[in-house]
Amino acid sequence: MWTYETSYDVLVVGAGHAGCEAAHAAAKMGARTLLITMNLDTIAKMSCNPAVGGTGKGQIVREIDAMGGIMGEIIDQTAIQFRMLNRSKGAAVWSPRAQADKHRYAEKMKETLESIPNLFLMQGTIEEILVENGRVIGIATKEGIQILSSTVVISSGTFMQGKIHIGSTNFSGGRAGDPPSLGLSKSLESLGFRLGRLKTGTPCRIHKRSVDFTKCERQDGEDNVFFSYRKKYDRLEQVPCYITYTSALSQQIVQENLSKSAGYSKKMIGPRYCPSIEDKIVRFSDKERHQIFIEPEGLTTQELYLNGISTSLPFDVQLPLIRSIPGLEMAEILRPAYAIEYDYVRSGQLQLSLETKLIEGLFFAGQINGTTGYEEAAGQGFIAGVNAALKVQKRPPFILSPHESYLGVMIEDIVSMELTEPYRMFTSRASSRLLLRQDNADLRLSHYGYELGGLITQQELACVQQKKETIEQTIQTLKRHVQVEDRSYTLQQMIARPDKTYQSVAQSYPNLVPNIEESIQFQVELELKYAGYIKRQEEDNLRLKDLELIQIPNGFDFSQVKGLRNEARDTLKRVAPIHLGQIGRLPGITPADLNILFVAIKGWRRTAAIADSHTTTLSV
């Protein structure tokens, strides 16, 4: 084994969406960073859906961008269709989504990472995590190289002991066309980590020329949708997607072949909210058809992605199944669908910083933590990369609250929940979703990127502060009264009416309503229309923040708390929460448990203070 001549501050293993964000964040914060991956040609590869964003996921991407992350900028430069989902619903659940040219996305990410000072790239396969005295010191690779580093971020995706299933056929692989990582799981288990097994899947890809688009519904994109707050980019050629549906024949084919489906027959644990077509037809047997999105994979390829029909049925069933769908009767399958099962690290073994409890300086990010989706992985990568850099700089960890970000919601969930399926973010997971909208992530979080150092520039922060001031000043200006049918109303009241918008009121009173950017008009309008709900959520958050100020003392033993239920004790022991606010959000913890703990912590502190006082008196 040859030891690499250079040591690093941060070493990131795996260059998927988590690894790219981790390496980018750490390097931008000034840490000497190495990103090592099995294949430099598959950096940021979109293994499944060639898209970024979606319900809950779009909010995460905007939060990453607000703090100086990279995913939003890359997708803005490489997307071939943009849309805002859920426009027919309330603004709290509006979510941006973009269809990517997946090859350009990966190329642009690699090009960008290669240009960053302090960031170095290397091809290699990890075999072992090197540890001394409970602290990580680097890794060893299959190529016979030891690389030393102060911190290590593992973002291994679906590669740990990955196994691909197509019907009864199965073979090892991290994804189709790539080998698995075999040594990492063994290394983690030898260090004492508890591993589990999860499954995900992907649909087949078909040739564009084999689709009859006249039988499908056309779905065009929108102009004024983007992800990055900080930069605006020229757009690539924009193209449509299409919608079709399964048929009665599709349902019959699946039902007759369920026993041949690897994912279904083997009862592998897959994502409930992104189910295979087998799961859909069994669980929703009353539905006559299921929606299928036909999505292009790029401008320079004829491959189309069939969103909504992932499966692990054998190929001889996949072909007639796809051809039973209107518009796809002559479909040519270029890549078969498959399911993949892989190892992940079970919950309860991470701190909120994503540093492991067992090994100091070792961080996990992405699907290794039981999540699914590029966006969830990227968000964890950003947080892990930031905290690895902070660890090297001997600064406190960066922990986001669930009341201020979707990232905070997700990380508390994966740290505390015992996952029974791959975790996916949804707007419904955020109790404060009206405050955590996709349009205001910069106002909520940009200051963190600046305070962390190197992620947000002073000029970028100044732009955000100016935007915030404009919103506040505009709302003040709109307190002016106007006469409507012999009654007096404020302009605020006018805009808050359900049948009015900022623009419609501005047209009626052009000399009274400030002329501001359309995006800021939208935020002012929302602040006024939802003022009562927003105020209530803010008050609730303030009360919950008070709980977050009550830290769990070092050495506090939950097992000794009288009156606490056994279920609560087990949960608290597994998660090891850091404050009462986190405890209050744990599954299975009741308000009564919280009150008991509050009293117990006060009593513990009082006893500890008396003991300290007594020790001080004796020593004097």
Number of C-alpha atoms within 10 A of each C-alpha: 10 11 13 11 8 8 18 20 23 31 33 33 28 30 29 25 30 34 34 28 31 38 36 29 32 32 26 24 20 18 25 21 29 24 24 22 23 20 14 16 13 17 23 25 19 20 15 18 19 23 24 24 27 22 19 25 26 29 32 30 32 31 31 30 28 30 25 32 28 25 27 25 23 21 29 25 20 26 27 25 27 27 21 20 16 15 13 8 9 10 18 19 23 22 25 26 26 25 26 29 24 26 19 19 25 23 17 19 21 19 12 13 20 14 10 13 14 19 23 18 17 13 16 20 24 26 21 19 23 19 16 10 8 14 15 20 23 24 21 22 20 15 13 14 17 23 21 22 23 20 26 30 27 25 30 29 30 26 27 24 21 24 22 24 23 22 26 13 13 14 13 20 23 23 22 18 7 14 17 24 23 19 18 22 22 16 16 15 12 12 15 10 19 15 17 16 20 24 23 27 25 24 23 26 23 23 18 19 13 15 20 14 18 10 14 19 14 14 16 14 18 13 12 9 16 23 29 25 21 18 12 12 12 8 13 15 10 15 17 15 20 18 19 21 20 21 17 13 15 20 22 13 17 22 14 10 14 18 15 18 23 24 28 22 14 10 10 17 16 25 19 15 12 19 18 24 22 24 19 18 20 15 11 12 12 8 12 12 19 17 13 18 20 25 25 30 22 21 18 10 13 15 21 23 24 23 20 20 27 23 30 34 31 20 19 9 17 23 18 17 22 22 19 22 21 19 19 21 16 18 21 19 19 13 15 20 24 27 28 28 26 27 24 26 20 21 20 21 21 24 20 24 23 28 25 17 16 15 19 19 25 27 26 27 33 28 27 24 30 28 25 24 20 27 28 28 27 27 31 31 34 30 30 35 37 29 28 34 28 19 20 17 13 9 12 10 18 18 16 19 19 24 22 18 22 32 27 20 20 24 25 23 22 21 24 26 18 16 17 15 19 23 22 19 25 17 21 12 15 21 15 22 23 20 22 23 24 25 22 18 24 27 15 18 21 25 21 18 25 18 13 20 16 16 27 23 16 15 10 20 21 13 14 21 16 12 16 17 12 18 20 12 12 19 19 11 15 19 13 15 15 15 10 9 6 7 8 12 14 15 23 24 16 21 22 20 12 8 8 14 18 24 17 13 16 16 12 10 13 12 9 16 20 17 14 12 10 11 11 19 19 17 17 21 22 20 20 20 20 13 13 11 13 18 13 11 18 16 12 13 17 13 12 17 15 11 18 18 12 15 14 20 14 7 7 13 14 19 14 10 16 10 10 18 15 10 10 20 17 12 21 19 13 16 22 19 22 17 15 22 21 21 25 19 16 19 13 13 18 14 10 12 17 18 14 14 20 16 11 17 21 13 12 17 14 12 12 13 12 12 12 12 12 12 11 10 9 8 7 6
